[in-house]
């Protein structure tokens, strides 16, 4: 048909040695119940349907296909009419963007009308417009590896007439930007000139970092050049969209290459400037570890510890933010005295900085507080190996960490990046010992829920006082006694309370 790039049959196994397996995975996708049912329904209704984007890419890469996304010539209303008879449920919350979601054959799918969006030049949010062709839809996508599709139904002309074939014909790979070539070469590039793509939506620059990290791909030189030239444009993007893309990057299994790319192109200076600021200028007389490289190492070591300590658990954004940001207070606190460099109170300064930055990025309050608290506590362990902690010190460590204790374990352990093997082994042994003592005390005392041995009602009854400030003071005194001496019997706790109350009366 005139004006359309030629589509290709699925590639032969001669392209690369494992292409036969990739082709088999693609055919399995096409044969899956949702895809087969949808293709038949859209073909019968006289509309085009294609499997697009991530599922096609991931099938080639032998990555799990978790989402099934389709593009079609049908309008949103037509999509809904076609899908409803074969769906267990439908959702039209994305209708204004042309997307209808449905559960078909037990799987959630999304079907979207071909898009031909433009951008308003101010908010950079797309002005939704529907297109006429699959190729026109694909060329507007972010990266070539995401701009491939499997055409499942015949191509229709302007009169709705189809080319030969039906829903059961061999699917065709539609690749408008060389996505397959780039995928096989492990290169991230854009279908259009990257300057145009990033001008349309500057958030795509952060997405480049995420996909480079997620897929382990190199970024095409022209893309890096465009990211550097247009770095300032990231300020046009809302804090919420930046936050979401940064989170997606950090939740990959190997985010460090993406962080480096954002730093090297100047984008992170506009998004999370505290991290590039860790590249402290070296002093020829006073040496210290490279704080930027150390922070990236801590981030990755923390991710690896997450996986080994909690296999099968979801990636933990709080732990990863804390690992990346734990030393951001160092530039502001660095002092050089002779050949000595100090960063006194960088934990406290860093906690305030983390809270401020994460609030600016519109992270939720729980995330902000948790990350800031971990940054504040990340030095608490140091000194444990130099002198024995009392049981009360261990209890305080657990109390101060609260529900963040496991995350603090991960952060503290991953913060050991020394090349001195003996020192690393000594610190590791010391933390093993601390965790052992925590476990022993927890078994004896329900350590994670340490409370005074008397509650507020008992305090009021014993002292004969109404609710008020004095009850709070007594409660805190009993909590300190519990942390210092361990659990007490009700009789012992009452004796301690009465003695404190009598001494307090004398002082007043």
Secondary structure, DSSP 8 states (H G I E B T S, - for coil): -TTS---EES--TTSSTTHHHHHHHHHHHHHSHHHHHHHHHHHHTT--EEEETHHHHHHHHT-----EEEEESS-HHHHHHHHHTT-SEEE-TTGGGTEEEEEETTEEEEEEE-B--EE-SSS--EE--B-S-HHHHHHTSS-GGGSEEEE-S--B-TTS-B-S--TTS--EEEESS-HHHHHHHTEE--SS-HHHHHHH-THHHHHHHHHHHHHT-EE-HHHHHHHHHTGGGGGGS-HHHHHHHHHHHHTSS--HHHHHHHHHTTHHHHH-HHHHTTS----SSS----HHHHHHHHHHHHHHHHHHHSTT----HHHHHHHHHTTTTHHHH-EEETTEEE-TTHHHHHHHHHHHHHHHTT--HHHHHHHHHHHHHTTTTTTTTTS---HHHHHHHHHHHGGGHHHHHHHHHHT---S-HHHHHHHHHHHHHHHHHHHHHHHHH-GGG---SS-HHHHHHHHT--SSHHHHHHHHHHHHHHHHH----HHHHHHHHHHHHHHHHHH-
